[in-house]
């Protein structure tokens, strides 16, 4: 269960790869819409960070033509709007002469521009985003159809998740590479912000930094770069934490209260194979996985297998009731601070369930395994392979 939903923002671009931001008033924006009636009105808005600002409006004539006459935008993100749900996204600057065409009643899916290479690049990112959305939706439908035609138990569900998960991950990797290729082509254009926010920072952090350097050099005062810089700082901190919990690293030690208030340290389990399990009573996927974990604990505990469950609860009664209800007879700790849990912050936990399997020396041998994969790794680690 995710702590938060990572939102893929669609931004704007600017004077293609080689242009320079200028301050004159040579900007022009006009066009022709089909399915528009004489007297219909369209609006020109700036999409400033945290605000939408109407800059101009235009009335459509009997031939569907319109012209904005009072706008002189700086480099940034804009839209021509009919309603809040019906608009055309543009990436513009103050020197461009733009022609916009489309269906007045369905601008988002029909509009085209000339005179703005940056907007064309933005539309490339948008097209790629729609393509991946369609493919992931199709895969989800196929998965649900498969589940509906099979009698599911935990083993079959785990197997199905593994099969579909590999296909899904491979597909996402391909699309990420395509997004990265588009971003790398024109790093000094604001349009890249529409694509780079869809890249996994764990893999593409260096590209984020390259884009930040290029855009800062070209637009040192741009208000659109604040969030990019803030995100990079957060990604760097996350990368540092991830390095601490990488496979082969020694698991960072921590000590938290047990249900009876005594402090229990991870290091006290040295000499045992340990599953560190971050969970919470309110986490549906965690509770669903618990029967599998209980079965593994019963099977391997006598052979030297231990579990340390770290709860991200903030209500002690709910935490204890979940432990009892699910029959979790191993060691539990929590500081009852929810997502501010000290161990969760130390390990960079951003979603649960999150697990780490440690060998007898406290080294991390696996992360986030489930079902049969986890059981196989536990058995392997117990015999010291």
N, C-alpha and C positions, 0 to 999 in steps of 0.2 A: 504494500500500500504506500503510495508516494506521499511524502511530506508536502509537496507542492507540485503543481502542474507546470512543467516547463513550457512556456508559451512561445511559439515561433512567430515573432513579429514580422510583418511585411513592411519594409521601409522603402526609402526612395533613393534615387540615384542622382547623378549630377553630370556635369559636362564631361562626357565620355572619358576615355582614358587620358586624353591629352589636353583637355580644355582648361581654362583658368577662370576663376571666379572674378567677375567684373561688376561694377556698380552702375552701369548706365541704364537707360530706360528703353532699350531697343526690343524688349520682350513683346511678343505677340502671341495670342492664343485665340484661334477661331476654328470653326468646323461646321459640319453638317450632320444632323441626326435624322434617321428615318423614324417613322411612327411618332413624330412630334407634331403638335398642332400649333398654329400661329398663336403667339401669346404665351406659350409655355415658357417657364423660367428655369434656368440652370445656374448653379452657384459654383464659384471658384474658391476653394478653401486651402489654407495652409495646415498641414498636420504637424504642428510643433509638438515636441515632447510634452505629453500631459495636457495638450489643449488642441482644439480645432478652431481655427480663426477664419471667418468669412472675409475674403479680400475683395470680391467683386461679384456681380450677378449680370446675367445677360438674358434678353428676351429673344426667343426664336421666331424667325419670320415665316412667311407662308411657304417658303421653299425648304425649311428645316435648317436654315443657316443661323449662326450666332457668332458674336465677337465680344470678347472681354476687353474693355478699353481702359480700365483704371488700375490694373495690377502690374507691378514690377517686382517680381519675386527675387529673393536671393536663392543661392543654391540650397535645395532641400526637397522635402516631400510634400506633395499637393494632391488634390483630387478635384475633379469636376463632378458635381453632385446633383442628382435629381431628388433623391431622398436619402435617408441614412442607410438604407439597404441597397440602393441603386446608384452606383458611382463608378468613375474611372480613375484609377491611381496613376499619378504622373510623378516623374523625377525631373526637376527643372532647374534652370538658373535664369538670371536676368537678361541673358543675351539671345535666348532661343526664339525662333519663329515656328510655332507649333500648329499643326493642323490635326484636328481630332474628328474622327468619324465613328459611328456606331448606331445601335438601336436605342432610341430614347428610353424605351421601356425595359431594356436589359443591357445596360451599359457594361456591367462587370464582365459579362461573357462575350461581348461583341466588339468592344472598342479597339481601334487601331490609331496609331499616331505616325506622323512624319515630322522630322525636324528635331527629334530628341532621341539620340542614340542611347542615352541613359535610360529612358523609359522603355526602349526596346529591350535593353538588357534586363531591366526589372521584369518585363513580361516573360523573358526566358526563364528566370527563376520561378515565376509564378506558374508557368507551364509545367516545369519539372516538378514543382510541389503538387500540382493537381494529378500528375501522372503517378507519383508514388502513393498519393492518397487513394486513388482508384485501385491500385494493385494491393495495397494493404487491406482495403475494404473487401476486395474479392477473396483474399486469403482468409480473412476473418469469417466470411460467409462459408467458405469451404470447410474451415475448422468446425464451425457450429453444425454444419450438415453432417460431418463425420461423427461428431459426438451424438447427434440425434439418431443415427442409424446403428450405433453400437451400444451394447450393454456395458456401461463404464464402471470399472472399479479403479482403485488408486494406481495399480500397476499399469493398466491400459491407458489411463489418463496421463501418467508420467511418460509413457512411451510415445503417445500422440503429441504431447508437448515437446518432447525432444525432436521428433521428426519435423513438425511444423516450425519449431524454434530455429532449427538450423537453416531451413529454407528462408524464413523471415530475416534472420540475421545476415545471411548472404545477400539477400535482396537490398537490405538497408545499406550494407557496405558498398554495393555498386552505386546506389544513388548518392551516397555521401561522397564518393569519389567524383561523381559527375558535378555535384554542387561545388566541391573543392576546385575542380578544374575551371569552372566558370569564375569563381572568386579570384583564382590566381591570375586569370587573364587580364584583370583590370582592377588591381588592388587600390588604386588611388581614386576610384569612382565611388561616390556614396551609394551607388546601386548595389555594391557588394554586400551592404548590410542586410539586404533582403535574402541573401543566400547564406552568409556566414553564420547567422543565428540558427541555422538549421544543421550545423555541423557539430559533431560530438567533440567538445573541448578536450576530452581525454586524449583523443587522437590528433586533433588539429589545432592545439593550442599555439603552436609556432606560427601557423597561418593567421590566427587571430592577431598575434603580435605584429606580423608583417603588415597586415591591413591597417592596424592602428598607427603604425609608424608612417605609412604612406599617406593616410588620410590626414593625420595631424600635420604633416609637412605641407600638405596642399591647402587644408582648411583649419588652421590652428585655432580659430575661435568658433568653430561649428558647434552648435548646440546638440547636434545629432550624435556626437561622439562620446558624450558623457556616459551613457549606459554601456557602450562598448568597453570603455576603460574600466568602469566599475565591474563589469562581468569578468574581464581579464584578471583583475585582482582576486576576485572570488575563485576563479578557475585555478589560479596559481596556488592559492591556499588549499584548495581541494586536492590538487596534484601532490602537494607536500604530504597531506594526510594519507592519500592513496599509497604513496611510497612507503609509508610506515606499515601498511597492511598488505603489501604485495606478496605474492607467493614466494616463499623462501626466506622472508624477513622474520625476525623474532617478534612475536606479538607484543605490542606495548602493554606493560603491566598497568593494572588499575585496581582499586579497592572500593567497594560499595557496600551499603548496608543490606543484610539479609532481612527477611520478614520479621525476625525477632530483634532487629536492631544491631546485631553484631556485624563488624566489618569483615568482609571476605575478599581476599586478593586473588587475582587470576594466577599469580605466580605460585600460590599454594598448591596448585594442581600439577606442578612439574613432576614428571615421571609417569604421567597418565596421558592417554590420547584424549583430547578435550574438544568438544563442540561448543563454541561460544555462539549463543543464539540470541540475537536481538529481536524482541517481539513486544506485543502489548495485548491486553485483554480485549481492546476494541478493534484489533486488526483481524479482519475476517480471513485473509489468506494464511496468517500465522496459525490461527485456531484450526483451520482446515488441515494444515500440515502436521499438527501436533500428534494425531494418532500414529502416523508413520514414525515420528521421532520416539514416541513411547515404545513402539515395537522394537526399534533399534537399541534403545537403552536397555530393555529387558534382555535382549539377545546378547549384547556385548559388554554390559557393565561388569560382569564377573571376570571378564578377560582384560580389564584395565581401561574401559571406556567411561568417561565422565562427561556430563553436560553442565555448563554454566549459563543459565538463562538470564539475560539482562532485559528488564522490562522498561518500556518507555511510557508506562502508566504515570498518571499524576493523582490517582485515587487508590489508596491502599486496599480498601475493601473490595473493589472491582478486581484488582490484581490478585488478591488472595482467593477470591471466589473462582476466578478462571483457572488458577493453579489446581484447586481442588476438583473442579468440574472436569478438567481435561486429564486428571490423573498424572500430573507432572511431578514425579517423586524425587527429582534431583535437586541440585543447588540453584537457588534464585537470589538475585540481587536487584536493587533499584534505589535510586535517590528520589524517586517520585517527582521528577522535574519534567516529565514528558520529553519533548524533543530537545530540551536543554540538558538531558541526561549526560553526565560527565564522560562516561565511557563512550556513548554514541558520538559525542563531539570529538573525542580523542581519535576515534576510528573513522570519522567522516561519514557516519551513517546518514543517508538522506532518504532511505525508504526501507520498509520492513515487510516481510521477514528478511533478515540479513544474517548470514552465518559464516563462521570461520572454523575450519578444522585444524587443530594444532597437533603436532607430533609430541613425543614424550619429552623433547627438549624445549618445547614452547615455540617451535618454528611453524609458520603458516604453510600448510600443505595444500589447502583448497579453500575456495570461497563460493558461497551460494549454491552448493550442490543440493539436490533434492532426491527423494525416492531411492531408486535402485542405484543411481550414480553415487549418492552419499553413502549408502550401505557398503558398496564395493570399496570406496575409498577408506572407510573406517576399518574394514577387514584388512585391507592392504597395509594401512598404517600401524595397526596393532602388531603385525608380524614383522614390522620394520623394513618393508620393501621401499 
